[in-house]
Amino acid sequence: MSTPPLDPDVADVAPNEPALTAYDEQHVVTYIRLLQAEGQGADWREVARIVLHVDPEREPERARTAYESHLARAKWVTEQGRLLRGAGS
């Protein structure tokens, strides 16, 4: 895997495939930022604005959907996808 971009734009909805995708590999940093923000109790609206580049004031449904789908994917990637655990885990 090559070095992922630090702050890529995101799709309106994260992938939901049962295997890792190229999108997942490109958004590793996004997933990490989402998980850290959740762990720190950050407001989802602020996270959507800063991490996902979606303004929750102007596009509340899009922002909420993007946030929820990407956070769910971030959890899947770390728990089942093995993208962030390393090949030997």
JOGI-V992175 format. One record per pair of residues at least 6 apart in sequence whose ideal C-beta (glycine too) atoms are under 6 Angstrom apart, sorted by the first residue. I is the first residue (numbers start at 1). GAP is how many residues later the second one is. If there is no record, write none. Layout:
i={I & I}
gap={GAP & GAP}
This chain:
i={1 & 4 & 4 & 4 & 6 & 8 & 9 & 10 & 12 & 12 & 13 & 14 & 14 & 14 & 15 & 15 & 20 & 20 & 24 & 24 & 31 & 31 & 33 & 34 & 34 & 34 & 35 & 37 & 44 & 45 & 48 & 48 & 48 & 48 & 49 & 52 & 54 & 54 & 54 & 56 & 77 & 78}
gap={24 & 22 & 24 & 25 & 23 & 18 & 44 & 42 & 50 & 54 & 56 & 55 & 56 & 59 & 6 & 8 & 61 & 63 & 53 & 59 & 43 & 46 & 18 & 36 & 37 & 40 & 39 & 10 & 23 & 11 & 6 & 8 & 15 & 19 & 6 & 14 & 8 & 9 & 12 & 7 & 6 & 6}
